[in-house]
Amino acid sequence: MTLFLIFSSAGILIFVSLIHVYWAFGGRWGTSATLPVKEDGASTVFVPPMLITLIVSFFILLFSIILLDQSGYLPFYYSNALTKWGCVFIASIFILRTIGDFHYIGIFKKIRGTHFSKYDTWMYIPLCLYLAISFVVAVIL
């Protein structure tokens, strides 16, 4: 069970990292449901620049490497206190993303009924919770 949890989470993180690279270089697939929109539903709250999107992609890929390392699935590097605390920190990031900003994203968002908020409720919140659990499990192993 933990093998599936760790590898599926790492695979999801690698996929999400690659999608961010795609978006950074102008890809449009999936963008209508990935950025929070204002109450009018027409304009996004922010549009991240290319460099920021690439930085996010790098860190998401790094998260997958840390997860695999802490779980013992990277034969060339042994987990240590840094990867353990990295997993705790990353799990905290995903838990905070699950809780949200109390306005546009997360469980306690106020703006509902937009295209993004529907995806947030049914896909992004459960996904972030799943990823947080996988990082906690990696620490406990």
N, CA, C and O of each residue as an XYZ file, in Angstrom:
564
protein
N       0.824     -1.203      0.000
C       0.000      0.000      0.000
C       0.866      1.263      0.000
O       0.604      2.205     -0.749
N       1.902      1.272      0.851
C       2.755      2.468      0.883
C       3.521      2.631     -0.416
O       3.789      3.753     -0.844
N       3.876      1.515     -1.049
C       4.560      1.592     -2.345
C       3.682      2.333     -3.351
O       4.156      3.217     -4.064
N       2.404      1.970     -3.403
C       1.475      2.645     -4.312
C       1.336      4.120     -3.952
O       1.359      4.982     -4.831
N       1.191      4.410     -2.670
C       1.025      5.792     -2.211
C       2.223      6.650     -2.609
O       2.050      7.744     -3.147
N       3.415      6.171     -2.354
C       4.627      6.946     -2.638
C       4.829      7.113     -4.140
O       5.067      8.225     -4.612
N       4.737      6.020     -4.895
C       4.981      6.111     -6.336
C       3.880      6.871     -7.072
O       4.167      7.586     -8.032
N       2.644      6.731     -6.646
C       1.583      7.497     -7.295
C       1.745      8.985     -6.990
O       1.533      9.825     -7.865
N       2.114      9.307     -5.774
C       2.322     10.714     -5.420
C       3.511     11.303     -6.178
O       3.435     12.426     -6.675
N       4.604     10.552     -6.269
C       5.763     11.016     -7.017
C       5.405     11.191     -8.498
O       5.814     12.168     -9.125
N       4.652     10.255     -9.046
C       4.218     10.371    -10.437
C       3.330     11.582    -10.667
O       3.471     12.281    -11.670
N       2.428     11.823     -9.750
C       1.557     13.001     -9.851
C       2.394     14.274     -9.807
O       2.172     15.193    -10.597
N       3.347     14.331     -8.895
C       4.192     15.523     -8.779
C       5.025     15.741    -10.043
O       5.176     16.876    -10.494
N       5.559     14.679    -10.609
C       6.336     14.812    -11.855
C       5.431     15.287    -12.985
O       5.823     16.154    -13.767
N       4.243     14.737    -13.078
C       3.284     15.165    -14.107
C       2.926     16.642    -13.943
O       2.909     17.390    -14.920
N       2.643     17.059    -12.721
C       2.287     18.461    -12.461
C       3.473     19.374    -12.768
O       3.286     20.481    -13.275
N       4.676     18.924    -12.469
C       5.866     19.704    -12.797
C       5.993     19.900    -14.309
O       6.277     21.001    -14.780
N       5.780     18.825    -15.057
C       5.851     18.924    -16.519
C       4.758     19.828    -17.083
O       4.987     20.544    -18.059
N       3.589     19.799    -16.483
C       2.503     20.685    -16.946
C       2.883     22.149    -16.709
O       2.583     23.015    -17.532
N       3.539     22.417    -15.589
C       3.979     23.792    -15.328
C       5.008     24.252    -16.366
O       4.990     25.411    -16.782
N       5.896     23.358    -16.783
C       6.848     23.707    -17.849
C       6.086     24.006    -19.136
O       6.390     24.976    -19.830
N       5.114     23.188    -19.449
C       4.264     23.398    -20.633
C       3.593     24.769    -20.582
O       3.594     25.502    -21.571
N       3.013     25.118    -19.412
C       2.365     26.426    -19.268
C       3.368     27.568    -19.358
O       3.065     28.618    -19.924
N       4.551     27.370    -18.806
C       5.565     28.422    -18.825
C       5.950     28.799    -20.253
O       6.262     29.956    -20.535
N       5.926     27.820    -21.145
C       6.298     28.085    -22.524
C       5.087     28.319    -23.426
O       5.166     28.137    -24.641
N       3.978     28.720    -22.828
C       2.837     29.181    -23.608
C       1.709     28.199    -23.807
O       0.741     28.522    -24.495
N       1.792     27.030    -23.243
C       0.703     26.060    -23.385
C      -0.571     26.571    -22.744
O      -0.525     27.266    -21.729
N      -1.695     26.237    -23.324
C      -2.976     26.743    -22.827
C      -3.882     25.647    -22.266
O      -4.874     25.953    -21.604
N      -3.559     24.376    -22.518
C      -4.428     23.284    -22.083
C      -4.564     23.307    -20.559
O      -3.565     23.322    -19.840
N      -5.781     23.308    -20.085
C      -6.062     23.237    -18.661
C      -5.983     24.550    -17.907
O      -6.253     24.582    -16.706
N      -5.625     25.623    -18.570
C      -5.436     26.881    -17.843
C      -6.750     27.514    -17.386
O      -6.746     28.336    -16.470
N      -7.847     27.155    -17.995
C      -9.118     27.768    -17.593
C      -9.570     27.315    -16.211
O     -10.435     27.946    -15.603
N      -8.991     26.226    -15.712
C      -9.407     25.707    -14.412
C      -8.274     25.706    -13.389
O      -8.385     25.062    -12.346
N      -7.188     26.418    -13.676
C      -6.035     26.343    -12.774
C      -5.747     27.619    -12.008
O      -5.003     27.583    -11.027
N      -6.297     28.722    -12.412
C      -6.060     29.983    -11.709
C      -7.362     30.485    -11.092
O      -8.405     30.480    -11.745
N      -7.300     30.919     -9.832
C      -8.525     31.442     -9.210
C      -9.003     32.693     -9.930
O      -8.203     33.504    -10.397
N     -10.314     32.833    -10.012
C     -10.904     33.992    -10.668
C     -11.637     34.859     -9.656
O     -12.055     34.393     -8.595
N     -11.781     36.120    -10.007
C     -12.468     37.058     -9.125
C     -13.957     36.742     -9.082
O     -14.444     35.868     -9.800
N     -14.655     37.453     -8.245
C     -16.081     37.178     -8.050
C     -16.893     37.297     -9.330
O     -17.919     36.634     -9.480
N     -16.437     38.147    -10.263
C     -17.163     38.287    -11.520
C     -17.022     37.050    -12.403
O     -17.796     36.857    -13.340
N     -16.026     36.209    -12.096
C     -15.832     34.973    -12.831
C     -15.137     35.148    -14.160
O     -14.904     34.166    -14.864
N     -14.799     36.372    -14.523
C     -14.214     36.623    -15.828
C     -12.704     36.854    -15.776
O     -11.993     36.465    -16.702
N     -12.209     37.475    -14.719
C     -10.790     37.801    -14.671
C     -10.084     37.019    -13.565
O     -10.630     36.813    -12.481
N      -8.867     36.591    -13.863
C      -8.105     35.814    -12.880
C      -7.544     36.741    -11.805
O      -7.344     37.935    -12.028
N      -7.297     36.159    -10.641
C      -6.748     36.917     -9.523
C      -5.326     37.358     -9.834
O      -4.940     38.478     -9.497
N      -4.542     36.496    -10.471
C      -3.180     36.816    -10.869
C      -2.803     35.945    -12.051
O      -3.411     34.902    -12.291
N      -1.795     36.384    -12.785
C      -1.242     35.595    -13.883
C       0.259     35.488    -13.621
O       0.980     36.479    -13.735
N       0.730     34.291    -13.270
C       2.153     34.151    -12.947
C       3.032     34.283    -14.184
O       2.704     33.743    -15.241
N       4.145     34.999    -14.057
C       5.061     35.112    -15.196
C       5.794     33.793    -15.470
O       5.772     32.873    -14.653
N       6.425     33.726    -16.608
C       7.099     32.511    -17.052
C       8.134     32.040    -16.027
O       8.177     30.853    -15.702
N       8.952     32.934    -15.524
C      10.012     32.555    -14.595
C       9.441     31.943    -13.314
O       9.953     30.938    -12.823
N       8.392     32.542    -12.781
C       7.769     32.017    -11.564
C       7.196     30.631    -11.819
O       7.319     29.748    -10.970
N       6.576     30.428    -12.967
C       6.006     29.128    -13.316
C       7.106     28.069    -13.431
O       6.917     26.928    -13.011
N       8.245     28.446    -13.997
C       9.362     27.504    -14.092
C       9.953     27.199    -12.714
O      10.355     26.066    -12.449
N      10.005     28.194    -11.849
C      10.499     27.972    -10.488
C       9.562     27.019     -9.740
O      10.020     26.113     -9.044
N       8.261     27.224     -9.884
C       7.283     26.327     -9.263
C       7.471     24.909     -9.808
O       7.431     23.942     -9.047
N       7.673     24.785    -11.105
C       7.896     23.479    -11.719
C       9.123     22.799    -11.122
O       9.087     21.606    -10.819
N      10.198     23.545    -10.954
C      11.418     22.994    -10.373
C      11.164     22.483     -8.954
O      11.581     21.379     -8.605
N      10.487     23.279     -8.148
C      10.246     22.872     -6.769
C       9.310     21.668     -6.677
O       9.491     20.814     -5.809
N       8.322     21.590     -7.549
C       7.433     20.430     -7.534
C       8.216     19.170     -7.903
O       8.006     18.113     -7.308
N       9.113     19.276     -8.875
C       9.970     18.145     -9.225
C      10.887     17.783     -8.053
O      11.099     16.603     -7.773
N      11.423     18.780     -7.380
C      12.257     18.554     -6.201
C      11.462     17.856     -5.095
O      11.989     16.985     -4.402
N      10.198     18.238     -4.933
C       9.330     17.577     -3.945
C       9.244     16.077     -4.223
O       9.306     15.266     -3.298
N       9.099     15.708     -5.503
C       8.994     14.282     -5.833
C      10.290     13.556     -5.504
O      10.260     12.421     -5.029
N      11.422     14.196     -5.750
C      12.711     13.575     -5.438
C      12.864     13.404     -3.929
O      13.328     12.361     -3.468
N      12.481     14.414     -3.162
C      12.558     14.329     -1.702
C      11.655     13.214     -1.186
O      12.043     12.462     -0.291
N      10.459     13.107     -1.745
C       9.531     12.051     -1.333
C      10.116     10.670     -1.602
O      10.091      9.804     -0.727
N      10.641     10.460     -2.800
C      11.229      9.168     -3.143
C      12.458      8.866     -2.289
O      12.672      7.727     -1.874
N      13.252      9.887     -2.033
C      14.447      9.700     -1.216
C      14.088      9.338      0.224
O      14.635      8.385      0.779
N      13.184     10.085      0.823
C      12.799      9.814      2.207
C      12.184      8.424      2.348
O      12.307      7.791      3.397
N      11.530      7.956      1.304
C      10.897      6.633      1.338
C      11.876      5.504      1.079
O      11.523      4.334      1.227
N      13.107      5.838      0.692
C      14.129      4.825      0.460
C      14.145      4.261     -0.938
O      14.716      3.193     -1.160
N      13.535      4.943     -1.888
C      13.464      4.429     -3.252
C      14.485      5.045     -4.196
O      14.439      4.794     -5.400
N      15.403      5.844     -3.670
C      16.504      6.357     -4.485
C      17.790      5.693     -4.000
O      18.282      6.013     -2.917
N      18.334      4.776     -4.785
C      19.485      3.995     -4.317
C      20.783      4.806     -4.216
O      21.711      4.388     -3.524
N      20.862      5.935     -4.881
C      22.105      6.693     -4.899
C      22.211      7.743     -3.795
O      23.227      8.431     -3.694
N      21.186      7.872     -2.976
C      21.221      8.871     -1.905
C      20.419      8.338     -0.719
O      19.323      7.804     -0.889
N      20.964      8.485      0.454
C      20.282      8.000      1.651
C      19.617      9.155      2.378
O      20.206     10.224      2.546
N      18.404      8.931      2.799
C      17.663      9.983      3.494
C      18.361     10.340      4.804
O      19.037      9.519      5.423
N      18.172     11.579      5.193
C      18.767     12.081      6.424
C      17.795     13.051      7.070
O      16.633     13.128      6.672
N      18.262     13.786      8.055
C      17.389     14.728      8.762
C      16.875     15.819      7.828
O      15.756     16.303      8.002
N      17.672     16.210      6.845
C      17.247     17.250      5.905
C      16.045     16.796      5.079
O      15.087     17.549      4.907
N      16.096     15.576      4.572
C      14.954     15.097      3.788
C      13.738     14.850      4.675
O      12.600     15.054      4.253
N      13.987     14.408      5.907
C      12.869     14.192      6.835
C      12.154     15.507      7.120
O      10.929     15.580      7.030
N      12.912     16.545      7.463
C      12.294     17.841      7.749
C      11.755     18.492      6.477
O      10.803     19.270      6.520
N      12.377     18.163      5.351
C      11.833     18.625      4.070
C      10.451     18.047      3.825
O       9.551     18.749      3.363
N      10.281     16.770      4.134
C       8.968     16.130      3.979
C       7.940     16.752      4.918
O       6.788     16.957      4.535
N       8.353     17.048      6.134
C       7.440     17.696      7.084
C       7.037     19.070      6.559
O       5.865     19.441      6.620
N       8.000     19.819      6.046
C       7.727     21.147      5.500
C       6.802     21.071      4.286
O       5.855     21.849      4.172
N       7.080     20.135      3.384
C       6.262     19.987      2.170
C       4.853     19.534      2.530
O       3.881     20.015      1.947
N       4.730     18.616      3.481
C       3.396     18.195      3.937
C       2.644     19.393      4.490
O       1.440     19.525      4.268
N       3.339     20.270      5.209
C       2.709     21.484      5.740
C       2.228     22.396      4.617
O       1.152     22.986      4.709
N       3.018     22.510      3.569
C       2.615     23.324      2.411
C       1.311     22.786      1.823
O       0.382     23.548      1.555
N       1.250     21.470      1.627
C       0.048     20.883      1.035
C      -1.155     20.958      1.980
O      -2.288     21.102      1.522
N      -0.926     20.865      3.267
C      -2.030     21.022      4.223
C      -2.536     22.461      4.205
O      -3.744     22.699      4.221
N      -1.615     23.414      4.171
C      -2.037     24.820      4.091
C      -2.784     25.101      2.792
O      -3.746     25.869      2.786
N      -2.350     24.485      1.692
C      -3.064     24.656      0.419
C      -4.456     24.039      0.499
O      -5.402     24.565     -0.087
N      -4.586     22.931      1.217
C      -5.890     22.307      1.406
C      -6.812     23.221      2.196
O      -7.983     23.374      1.849
N      -6.298     23.823      3.248
C      -7.095     24.750      4.056
C      -7.433     25.989      3.244
O      -8.580     26.438      3.248
N      -6.462     26.540      2.556
C      -6.692     27.651      1.646
C      -6.451     29.020      2.234
O      -5.934     29.163      3.343
N      -6.839     30.030      1.464
C      -6.628     31.429      1.856
C      -7.893     32.083      2.404
O      -7.906     33.287      2.661
N      -8.939     31.312      2.581
C     -10.226     31.766      3.107
C     -10.951     32.725      2.161
O     -11.923     33.367      2.557
N     -10.487     32.824      0.921
C     -11.184     33.679     -0.035
C     -11.364     32.974     -1.385
O     -12.494     32.760     -1.825
N     -10.261     32.614     -2.038
C     -10.349     32.037     -3.378
C     -10.092     30.538     -3.438
O     -10.675     29.849     -4.276
N      -9.227     30.015     -2.563
C      -8.825     28.617     -2.659
C      -8.992     27.887     -1.333
O      -9.023     28.507     -0.270
N      -9.098     26.579     -1.408
C      -9.124     25.744     -0.216
C     -10.518     25.418      0.288
O     -11.529     25.839     -0.273
N     -10.531     24.651      1.367
C     -11.788     24.189      1.956
C     -12.673     25.350      2.393
O     -13.893     25.306      2.230
N     -12.060     26.380      2.945
C     -12.820     27.488      3.516
C     -12.961     28.681      2.585
O     -13.142     29.803      3.059
N     -12.884     28.478      1.279
C     -12.994     29.596      0.334
C     -14.394     30.212      0.363
O     -15.383     29.522      0.611
N     -14.460     31.500      0.109
C     -15.735     32.214      0.078
C     -16.290     32.300     -1.341
O     -17.504     32.255     -1.545
N     -15.397     32.423     -2.316
C     -15.821     32.546     -3.708
C     -16.084     31.146     -4.253
O     -15.156     30.368     -4.473
N     -17.347     30.839     -4.464
C     -17.751     29.522     -4.973
C     -18.576     29.708     -6.241
O     -19.081     30.797     -6.512
N     -18.705     28.656     -6.997
C     -19.524     28.713     -8.196
C     -18.759     29.052     -9.453
O     -19.332     29.002    -10.541
N     -17.489     29.394     -9.349
C     -16.694     29.648    -10.545
C     -16.143     28.327    -11.063
O     -16.159     27.312    -10.366
N     -15.664     28.358    -12.278
C     -15.081     27.160    -12.895
C     -13.912     26.665    -12.046
O     -13.799     25.469    -11.777
N     -13.044     27.582    -11.624
C     -11.900     27.199    -10.795
C     -12.343     26.612     -9.465
O     -11.797     25.599     -9.027
N     -13.319     27.228     -8.816
C     -13.703     26.752     -7.481
C     -14.285     25.338     -7.525
O     -14.140     24.575     -6.570
N     -14.935     24.993     -8.619
C     -15.442     23.627     -8.758
C     -14.285     22.631     -8.861
O     -14.300     21.582     -8.215
N     -13.294     22.964     -9.669
C     -12.117     22.107     -9.773
C     -11.351     22.063     -8.455
O     -10.822     21.023     -8.064
N     -11.299     23.204     -7.781
C     -10.614     23.257     -6.495
C     -11.281     22.318     -5.501
O     -10.599     21.571     -4.799
N     -12.596     22.347     -5.437
C     -13.325     21.516     -4.482
C     -13.205     20.037     -4.806
O     -12.992     19.230     -3.901
N     -13.332     19.668     -6.050
C     -13.412     18.253     -6.412
C     -12.083     17.636     -6.826
O     -11.971     16.410     -6.864
N     -11.059     18.457     -7.144
C      -9.802     17.866     -7.573
C      -8.608     18.367     -6.754
O      -7.861     17.559     -6.204
N      -8.420     19.677     -6.665
C      -7.194     20.210     -6.073
C      -7.122     20.000     -4.561
O      -6.062     19.654     -4.041
N      -8.212     20.199     -3.860
C      -8.205     19.999     -2.405
C      -7.935     18.533     -2.061
O      -7.050     18.266     -1.248
N      -8.662     17.568     -2.645
C      -8.342     16.161     -2.335
C      -6.930     15.768     -2.761
O      -6.267     14.990     -2.074
N      -6.470     16.304     -3.892
C      -5.120     15.987     -4.359
C      -4.064     16.507     -3.377
O      -3.118     15.789     -3.053
N      -4.216     17.725     -2.910
C      -3.261     18.282     -1.953
C      -3.291     17.512     -0.639
O      -2.247     17.302     -0.021
N      -4.458     17.098     -0.213
C      -4.557     16.299      1.010
C      -3.882     14.939      0.814
O      -3.178     14.463      1.705
N      -4.090     14.323     -0.332
C      -3.448     13.045     -0.654
C      -1.925     13.182     -0.649
O      -1.218     12.332     -0.107
N      -1.428     14.266     -1.261
C       0.016     14.482     -1.299
C       0.565     14.746      0.103
O       1.644     14.264      0.446
N      -0.163     15.501      0.906
C       0.275     15.745      2.288
C       0.371     14.435      3.062
O       1.337     14.208      3.790
N      -0.619     13.588      2.904
C      -0.608     12.294      3.591
C       0.587     11.453      3.132
O       1.220     10.779      3.944
N       0.892     11.494      1.841
C       2.024     10.699      1.342
C       3.342     11.174      1.938
O       4.208     10.350      2.233
N       3.517     12.479      2.123
C       4.744     12.983      2.736
C       4.804     12.620      4.225
O       5.882     12.335      4.747
N       3.682     12.629      4.894
C       3.658     12.219      6.300
C       4.003     10.729      6.410
O       4.770     10.327      7.285
N       3.437      9.924      5.528
C       3.727      8.487      5.537
C       5.215      8.248      5.271
O       5.822      7.372      5.886
N       5.802      9.023      4.359
C       7.230      8.877      4.056
C       8.087      9.163      5.285
O       9.129      8.532      5.469
N       7.671     10.091      6.118
C       8.417     10.404      7.341
C       8.258      9.292      8.360
O       9.206      8.956      9.069
N       7.072      8.722      8.437
C       6.786      7.692      9.430
C       7.482      6.377      9.094
O       7.852      5.619      9.990
N       7.659      6.109      7.795
C       8.273      4.830      7.381
C       9.546      4.600      8.098
O      10.201      3.581      7.881
